[in-house]
């Protein structure tokens, strides 16, 4: 099962995700910010986007 939480900045998505993660046994919390950090540190400067959310899926 995948639970995808979407919403505006500051609406509590991370808080809800952390609560669910603590209550669902053997769950994994995936944070797309980690992928953004990876892209920022590993892509050549000339093809990097200003915001990781600008990359297409």
JOSUL-V835287 format. One record per backbone hydrogen bond with DSSP energy under -0.5 kcal/mol. CO is the residue of the C=O (numbers start at 1). NH is the residue of the N-H. If there is no record, write none. Layout:
co = [CO | CO]
nh = [NH | NH]
//
This chain:
co = [2 | 3 | 4 | 8 | 12 | 13 | 14 | 15 | 16 | 17 | 18 | 19 | 20 | 20 | 23 | 24 | 28 | 29 | 30 | 31 | 31 | 32 | 33 | 34 | 35 | 36 | 37 | 38 | 39 | 44 | 44 | 45 | 51 | 52]
nh = [4 | 5 | 6 | 11 | 16 | 17 | 18 | 19 | 20 | 21 | 22 | 23 | 23 | 24 | 25 | 27 | 30 | 31 | 32 | 34 | 35 | 36 | 37 | 38 | 39 | 40 | 41 | 42 | 43 | 47 | 48 | 48 | 54 | 55]
//
